[in-house]
Amino acid sequence: MMILGLVRWMQPVHGYDVRRELLSWSADKWANVQPGSIYHALRKLTDEGLLRTVSVEQVGARPARTTYEVTAKGEEEFETLLRAQWWQLNEPPDPFVAAFSFLPAMPRDEAAAALRNRANLLRAGVESMRASLDSDWVRNRKPVHVGWMFELWLARAEAEMAWCERIAERIESGVSYLPAGLEQAEGWSGWKDGAPDAE
């Protein structure tokens, strides 16, 4: 959707300019658009009839530069993808959640320290985002909705920071990871606090 949308917005446009724009948005960090895959995606979208080649320019020994624009089919596909993302809730996979599901495998002191470290990393990101929000770059050089996206990221990071601190305190308090009825139940013996028993 990102590449199709950018071509639609900037058309007619070279692949190089699409790549540069996506990098300026840091889309590789929040939209899973990798810089090395952009030219491949442009060719694939063209093969699928969603984009068309307007021209190919060769200047000296430089690689040929292809200019693209969106087809009617591409317009329809972009509208479909755009609305799907607006009207549906899609949770991205989070490797931290996978690791957290094995919390009992971590020693309590390490788990609490790791959560506090995560909160500190998030705090650093929040400070950076706040500085960006207050900067001339966001206030006067970007569309207003870019600032609104920063506000969303800030709210998410602040909520996760508070959660990390709260759970670290619970872990340190010694609260059991299992309800009382499951502590001795069959199949839960591997879910003891911290490292496996040395017996």
C-alpha positions as CSV (number, residue, x, y, z in Angstrom):
1,M,0.0,0.0,0.0
2,M,2.8,2.4,0.9
3,I,4.6,2.2,-2.5
4,L,1.3,2.2,-4.5
5,G,0.1,5.2,-2.5
6,L,3.4,7.2,-2.9
7,V,3.4,6.6,-6.7
8,R,-0.2,7.8,-6.8
9,W,0.7,10.9,-4.8
10,M,3.9,11.8,-6.7
11,Q,3.2,10.5,-10.2
12,P,4.8,10.4,-12.6
13,V,7.7,9.4,-10.4
14,H,11.1,7.6,-10.5
15,G,11.7,4.6,-8.3
16,Y,14.6,6.5,-6.8
17,D,12.3,9.3,-5.6
18,V,9.8,6.8,-4.1
19,R,12.7,5.2,-2.2
20,R,14.0,8.5,-1.0
21,E,10.6,9.6,0.2
22,L,10.0,6.4,2.1
23,L,13.4,6.7,3.7
24,S,12.7,10.3,4.7
25,W,9.5,9.0,6.4
26,S,11.5,6.2,8.2
27,A,8.9,3.8,6.8
28,D,11.3,0.9,7.2
29,K,10.8,1.2,11.0
30,W,7.0,1.5,11.2
31,A,5.6,0.2,7.9
32,N,7.9,-2.7,7.3
33,V,9.0,-1.3,3.9
34,Q,12.6,-2.3,3.4
35,P,14.7,0.1,1.1
36,G,16.2,-2.8,-0.8
37,S,12.7,-4.2,-1.8
38,I,11.3,-1.0,-3.2
39,Y,12.5,-1.5,-6.8
40,H,11.4,-5.1,-6.8
41,A,8.0,-4.0,-5.5
42,L,7.7,-1.4,-8.3
43,R,8.4,-4.1,-10.9
44,K,5.9,-6.5,-9.3
45,L,3.2,-3.9,-9.1
46,T,3.9,-3.1,-12.8
47,D,3.7,-6.9,-13.7
48,E,0.3,-7.0,-11.8
49,G,-1.0,-4.1,-13.8
50,L,-1.3,-1.8,-10.9
51,L,1.4,0.5,-12.2
52,R,2.6,1.4,-15.7
53,T,5.9,2.5,-17.0
54,V,5.8,6.0,-18.4
55,S,9.4,6.2,-19.5
56,V,12.9,4.8,-19.1
57,E,15.8,7.2,-19.1
58,Q,19.5,6.3,-19.4
59,V,22.0,9.0,-18.4
60,G,25.6,8.1,-19.1
61,A,26.8,5.0,-17.3
62,R,24.2,5.4,-14.5
63,P,21.5,2.7,-14.1
64,A,18.3,3.3,-16.1
65,R,15.7,5.3,-14.3
66,T,12.1,4.2,-14.8
67,T,9.2,6.5,-14.3
68,Y,5.9,5.1,-13.0
69,E,2.3,6.1,-12.7
70,V,-0.8,4.3,-11.3
71,T,-3.2,2.5,-13.5
72,A,-7.0,2.5,-13.0
73,K,-6.6,-1.0,-11.5
74,G,-3.9,0.4,-9.2
75,E,-6.2,3.2,-8.1
76,E,-8.9,0.7,-7.2
77,E,-6.4,-1.6,-5.4
78,F,-5.0,1.4,-3.4
79,E,-8.5,2.5,-2.3
80,T,-9.3,-1.1,-1.2
81,L,-6.0,-1.4,0.8
82,L,-6.4,2.0,2.3
83,R,-9.9,1.5,3.6
84,A,-9.0,-2.0,4.9
85,Q,-6.3,-0.5,7.1
86,W,-8.6,2.3,8.3
87,W,-11.6,0.1,9.2
88,Q,-9.9,-3.0,10.5
89,L,-7.7,-3.6,13.5
90,N,-4.5,-5.5,12.5
91,E,-2.1,-6.2,15.4
92,P,1.4,-6.5,14.1
93,P,3.4,-9.5,15.4
94,D,5.6,-8.4,18.4
95,P,8.6,-10.6,19.2
96,F,8.5,-9.1,22.8
97,V,5.1,-10.6,23.4
98,A,6.4,-14.0,22.3
99,A,9.3,-13.7,24.7
100,F,7.0,-12.4,27.5
101,S,4.8,-15.5,27.2
102,F,7.8,-17.4,28.7
103,L,8.2,-15.0,31.6
104,P,8.6,-17.9,34.2
105,A,11.7,-19.1,32.4
106,M,13.5,-15.8,33.4
107,P,14.9,-15.2,36.9
108,R,12.7,-12.7,38.6
109,D,15.4,-10.1,39.1
110,E,16.4,-10.3,35.5
111,A,12.8,-10.1,34.2
112,A,12.2,-7.0,36.3
113,A,15.4,-5.4,35.2
114,A,14.7,-6.2,31.5
115,L,11.2,-4.6,31.8
116,R,12.7,-1.5,33.5
117,N,15.3,-1.3,30.7
118,R,12.5,-1.6,28.1
119,A,10.8,1.3,29.8
120,N,14.0,3.3,29.7
121,L,14.4,2.6,26.0
122,L,10.8,3.7,25.4
123,R,11.4,6.8,27.5
124,A,14.4,7.8,25.2
125,G,12.1,7.3,22.2
126,V,9.4,9.4,23.8
127,E,11.9,12.2,24.4
128,S,13.0,12.1,20.8
129,M,9.5,12.1,19.5
130,R,8.6,15.1,21.8
131,A,11.6,17.0,20.4
132,S,10.5,16.2,16.9
133,L,6.9,17.3,17.6
134,D,8.2,20.6,18.9
135,S,10.6,21.1,16.0
136,D,10.3,23.3,13.0
137,W,10.6,20.2,10.9
138,V,7.3,18.8,12.1
139,R,5.5,22.1,12.8
140,N,6.3,23.9,9.5
141,R,7.6,21.4,7.0
142,K,5.3,18.4,7.3
143,P,1.6,18.0,6.9
144,V,-0.4,18.3,10.2
145,H,-1.3,14.6,10.2
146,V,2.4,13.7,10.5
147,G,2.4,15.4,14.0
148,W,-0.8,13.4,14.8
149,M,1.0,10.1,14.0
150,F,3.8,11.2,16.4
151,E,1.1,11.7,19.0
152,L,-0.2,8.2,18.5
153,W,3.3,6.7,18.8
154,L,3.9,8.8,21.9
155,A,0.6,7.6,23.5
156,R,1.5,3.9,22.8
157,A,5.0,4.3,24.1
158,E,3.9,6.0,27.3
159,A,1.3,3.3,27.9
160,E,3.9,0.6,27.5
161,M,6.4,2.4,29.7
162,A,3.8,2.5,32.5
163,W,2.9,-1.2,31.9
164,C,6.6,-2.2,32.1
165,E,7.1,-0.4,35.4
166,R,3.9,-1.9,36.9
167,I,4.7,-5.5,35.9
168,A,8.3,-5.1,37.1
169,E,7.0,-4.2,40.5
170,R,4.6,-7.2,40.5
171,I,7.4,-9.5,39.6
172,E,9.7,-8.1,42.3
173,S,6.8,-8.5,44.9
174,G,7.0,-12.2,44.4
175,V,3.4,-12.7,43.1
176,S,3.0,-16.2,41.7
177,Y,2.9,-16.6,38.0
178,L,0.2,-19.4,38.3
179,P,-3.2,-19.3,40.0
180,A,-3.2,-21.4,43.2
181,G,-5.1,-24.3,41.6
182,L,-2.5,-24.7,38.9
183,E,0.7,-24.6,40.9
184,Q,0.6,-28.3,41.6
185,A,-1.4,-29.4,38.6
186,E,-0.1,-31.8,36.0
187,G,1.5,-30.1,33.0
188,W,2.6,-27.0,34.8
189,S,5.8,-28.2,36.4
190,G,8.0,-26.4,33.9
191,W,6.4,-23.1,34.8
192,K,8.3,-22.4,38.0
193,D,9.7,-19.0,38.8
194,G,13.0,-18.3,37.2
195,A,15.5,-20.9,35.9
196,P,14.6,-24.6,35.7
197,D,15.2,-26.7,38.8
198,A,18.7,-28.1,39.1
199,E,17.5,-31.5,40.5
